[in-house]
Amino acid sequence: MQQRDNSNLTAIKKMFATLEGQLEIPEQQPEYLLALASLWQQTLAIL
Protein backbone atom coordinates (compact mmCIF):
# COMPACT_ATOMS: atom_id res chain seq x y z
CA MET A 1 0.00 0.00 0.00
CA GLN A 2 2.83 2.40 0.86
CA GLN A 3 4.52 1.87 -2.51
CA ARG A 4 1.31 2.72 -4.37
CA ASP A 5 0.79 5.83 -2.23
CA ASN A 6 4.34 6.98 -2.95
CA SER A 7 3.86 6.40 -6.67
CA ASN A 8 0.64 8.40 -6.63
CA LEU A 9 2.28 11.27 -4.75
CA THR A 10 5.16 11.31 -7.22
CA ALA A 11 2.72 11.45 -10.14
CA ILE A 12 0.79 14.30 -8.51
CA LYS A 13 4.01 16.25 -7.89
CA LYS A 14 4.99 15.80 -11.55
CA MET A 15 1.58 17.03 -12.69
CA PHE A 16 1.88 20.17 -10.56
CA ALA A 17 5.42 20.80 -11.82
CA THR A 18 4.20 20.44 -15.40
CA LEU A 19 1.32 22.85 -14.81
CA GLU A 20 3.73 25.38 -13.35
CA GLY A 21 6.07 25.01 -16.34
CA GLN A 22 8.90 23.49 -14.33
CA LEU A 23 8.94 20.11 -16.00
CA GLU A 24 8.82 19.10 -19.65
CA ILE A 25 7.42 15.68 -20.36
CA PRO A 26 9.38 13.94 -23.16
CA GLU A 27 6.29 12.11 -24.36
CA GLN A 28 4.59 15.45 -25.09
CA GLN A 29 7.40 17.02 -27.10
CA PRO A 30 6.81 17.55 -30.85
CA GLU A 31 9.80 15.45 -31.92
CA TYR A 32 8.65 12.49 -29.88
CA LEU A 33 5.07 12.72 -31.15
CA LEU A 34 6.21 12.98 -34.78
CA ALA A 35 8.46 9.95 -34.36
CA LEU A 36 5.64 8.02 -32.73
CA ALA A 37 3.22 8.93 -35.52
CA SER A 38 5.76 7.80 -38.10
CA LEU A 39 6.24 4.51 -36.29
CA TRP A 40 2.47 3.91 -36.28
CA GLN A 41 2.28 4.71 -40.00
CA GLN A 42 5.02 2.18 -40.73
CA THR A 43 3.34 -0.42 -38.55
CA LEU A 44 -0.04 0.05 -40.21
CA ALA A 45 1.54 -0.08 -43.68
CA ILE A 46 2.87 -3.55 -42.87
CA LEU A 47 -0.52 -4.79 -41.69
MODELLER restraints for C-alpha pairs under 7 A, 6 or more apart:
rsr = mdl.restraints
at = mdl.atoms
rsr.add(forms.Gaussian(group=physical.xy_distance, feature=features.Distance(at['CA:17:A'], at['CA:23:A']), mean=5.51, stdev=0.5))
rsr.add(forms.Gaussian(group=physical.xy_distance, feature=features.Distance(at['CA:18:A'], at['CA:24:A']), mean=6.42, stdev=0.5))
rsr.add(forms.Gaussian(group=physical.xy_distance, feature=features.Distance(at['CA:26:A'], at['CA:32:A']), mean=6.92, stdev=0.5))
rsr.add(forms.Gaussian(group=physical.xy_distance, feature=features.Distance(at['CA:27:A'], at['CA:33:A']), mean=6.92, stdev=0.5))
